């Protein structure tokens, strides 16, 4: 914080490094304190929470749902077999369609799943 008046960019860089270090060693309160200081300086650092995202890659569950779709199963049948709600299966199907760039089950090819 001593660098803020003379070199704010360096202060933001160092605080960002501290956030990463505190996250790595499992010190969430210290990381939060540094994030707060960063926010005040206009250099916000995102909070890492929740599960790891898969980006544009299919998650293991989406691959499982896609394989079942490719065999002609309905959302309801998939839900029953995987012990999921039909709504959850609908969400998986919508995400995998978006990620694969397809609009229907007929466009789903087994080669898309490897």
N, C-alpha and C positions, 0 to 999 in steps of 0.2 A: 504494500500500500504506500510505502515511502516513495516509490517511483512514479506514482500517479501524477504529481504536480510537474515533474520534469520530463518523464518519458512514459506517457500513458499507453502507448502501443506495446512497449516492453512489459509493462505491468499486466496488460491483458494477456500477453503471451505466457508470462510466468504463472498467472492465476489459472489459465487453461491447463498448463502442465500439472499444477497442483491438484486440480479437479480430477484429472486422469489418475494421478498417483494415489489420491485418497480413495477413489473408486476401486482401484486395483487392490489396495490393502484392506478394503472393507471398512473404511471410516466414513460412513454416510453423513454424519453431522458436520465433519470438517469439509467434505465435498460440497455440502449444501451451503455452508458459510462462504466458500469460495465462489460458488455459482451466484450467490446473492451479490457479492462484491462485483463479479463480472457483469451481471445484469445492470448494476448501477453505472458501470463504465461503458455500457452499450455493446459488450462482447458476450452475449449469452451463450452458454454451453448446455446442450440438451441433457436431460436426465435420462439415464439408462434404466428403464424399468421393464418389467414383463418378460415374456419369452422372446427368444431370438426370432427375428423375422426371416422369411425365405425370399423376400423380394419378388422377382419374377420367376423364380424356380418353384416347382410344386413342392408342397410340404409332404411328408410321408403319408399323412392321412388323405391328402388330395390325390396322391398317386393311387392309394388303395381304392378310393371312391371312383377314380377314373377307370381303373381296371374292371371294376364291377359294372360301371356304365357300359364299357366296351363289350361286355358279355350280354348286354340287353336287359339288365336288371332295372327296375323302377326305383325312384327315390325311396318309396315306402319299403321295398324289399331290402335296399341297402341299409336303411335306417334300422330295420329289424335285425339284420345280420350283424351290424356294427354296434348295436345297442346305443343308437343316437336318435334324436328326435328328427322327424322328417324335415323340419325347418333348418336344422343344422346341416343336413345333407344338401338341402337347396342352396345354402350359403357356400358349401364346399364346391358344388357344381358350378355356381356362378363364378367363383374365384378361378376355378380351373379353366372354364371357358375363356375368361378374360386373359389369363396367363398364356393359354395356348392360342389365343386369337381365333377362336371358333365361335359359331353361333348356335350349333345344334349337336345333338348326340351323334347324328349321322356323319359329322365331320371328324369325330374322334377316331384317331388311328392308333393302334397299339405301338407303333414306332414313336409316337409322341411321348410315350411313358417311360422310355429307356434313358 
